[in-house]
Amino acid sequence: STAEREPVVLFKDKLNYKGPGGGGFLAHQDATAYADLVTRHVSALVAIDRSTAENGALMIAPGRHAEGIFPHDDGVLRE
């Protein structure tokens, strides 16, 4: 498989399990975890259960990726 005429590889896979009433993640950018390893990446979510505001759906900020890495502390965005 290729994307933008470059080879595509699976860099990391991860399962985020959240039980009933479980907490979520603070606002963050995935790119901060990979900045020293790769210059471009794609993060994808495949939801197994229905995602709603009530059960803690993932929030995405469209277009913000084009603004680069935001100020953060260990990956958590500063206010």
Beta strands, then each sheet from edge to edge (+ up, - down):
strand 1: 2-3
strand 2: 6-7
strand 3: 72-73
strand 4: 76-77
sheet 1: 1+ 2-
sheet 2: 3+ 4-
end
